[in-house]
Amino acid sequence: MSGLVSSILPDPLRSGLKTLARRLGQRRRRGRVDLGSLRQVEPLSREWGFDRGLPVDRFFIEKFLERHSADVRGRVLEVGTDQYTRRFGGDDVTASDVLHVSESKPAVTMIADLTSPDDLPPDTFDCFILTSTLQFIYDVRAALRSAHRTLKPGGVLLMTVPGISAISRYDFDRWGDYWRFTTLSLERLLQEAFGEGSVQVEAYGNVLASTAFLYGMAVEELDVGLLERPDPDYELLVCARALKREPTL
């Protein structure tokens, strides 16, 4: 606004024009976002980023399990595979079992439904690694009761669930993809099964990590330092450690 025009305008009008100019300038600045290759409605990968490297959620899953690797010991049960049992348990694992709801594969040693209370043996496992599974089970309360039942007293459940994620079409079309969780919902569900004071829940993620994961980018394509900056408003992955307490006399 020129000095001459400013001098002849009434104060309220001059103030209003300055406010409008400031807002327009802010809008121009806010619009200067370079979306680059993300300006598209198709993801870069529909394989979670596996075809590009390590998926973002797996990066966080492995960080969580590494932190709690001391719990991976004795007789361990894992869903679908024993890769995390071997990687994080090592020589501390005396026996390894692999659980699946229906598929008989060479690695699978137990075919059982977590929602069926008698499918898994009681008081058997020192550790149960339950990653990326609960979202595919409609009756999550029954599944967590079974997880508690099959652990020995003093045994530990290490689990992860998605907070922000695309649908898994493979699972959706076979047995279902039902849920996404928050730290609050997972903590309450686990406390119902394991009791208060037995559950620790945490989340990983921020807006960059969540966006990258939804687009199917791999960790190798990102700045790990930025991925590791937590933002509680973007819970990409929710993780929990739940302890089965010794019975009280």
Stockholm file with secondary structure:
# STOCKHOLM 1.0

chainA/1-249         MSGLVSSILPDPLRSGLKTLARRLGQRRRRGRVDLGSLRQVEPLSREWGFDRGLPVDRFFIEKFLERHSADVRGRVLEVGTDQYTRRFGGDDVTASDVLHVSESKPAVTMIADLTSPDDLPPDTFDCFILTSTLQFIYDVRAALRSAHRTLKPGGVLLMTVPGISAISRYDFDRWGDYWRFTTLSLERLLQEAFGEGSVQVEAYGNVLASTAFLYGMAVEELDVGLLERPDPDYELLVCARALKREPTL
#=GR chainA/1-249 SS CCHHHHHHSCHHHHHHHHHHHHHHHHHHHHTCCCCGGGCSSSCSCSSTTTTTSSBHHHHHHHHHHHHTGGGCCEEEEEESCSHHHHHHHGGGEEEEEEEESSCCCTTCCEECCTTSTTSSCSSCEEEEEEESCGGGCSCHHHHHHHHHHHEEEEEEEEEEEESSCCCCHHHHHHTCCCCCCCHHHHHHHHHHHHCTTSEEEEEECCHHHHHHHHHTCBGGGSCHHHHTSCCTTCCSEEEEEEECCCCCC
#=GC SS_cons         CCHHHHHHSCHHHHHHHHHHHHHHHHHHHHTCCCCGGGCSSSCSCSSTTTTTSSBHHHHHHHHHHHHTGGGCCEEEEEESCSHHHHHHHGGGEEEEEEEESSCCCTTCCEECCTTSTTSSCSSCEEEEEEESCGGGCSCHHHHHHHHHHHEEEEEEEEEEEESSCCCCHHHHHHTCCCCCCCHHHHHHHHHHHHCTTSEEEEEECCHHHHHHHHHTCBGGGSCHHHHTSCCTTCCSEEEEEEECCCCCC
//
